[in-house]
Amino acid sequence: MNFSFEWDTNKAKINLKKHQISFEEGKTIFADPFLITTLDEEHSDKEERFISIGTSTKQRILLVIHLEKIDFTDNIVIRIISCRKATSTERKIYEENK
């Protein structure tokens, strides 16, 4: 199964200004073999949101909030909502699960 990525360009600009992390970099964590993904139960009332923590190609541990859907060709489409550096607590969780 293949992955593709999408996002709102205005949201990406706001995120870059706020967190200094681009969605382009954020999408690279999905190639991390140690990626951790969990359901974001607190924010999944209307749609299932996920939280993923992984290492980017710039060797930074990032947290990405995203949606997942299957397109008409059975590929997974990941819509990035937010991306930032992981907190120390989040990094610890990631490191303990490697």
Protein Blocks (a to p, Z undefined) as FASTA:
>chain_A
ZZdddddfklmmmmmmmnopafklmmmmmmpmkbccdddfklmmmpccdddddddfkopa
cdddddddddfkopacdddfbdcdddfklmmmmmmmZZ
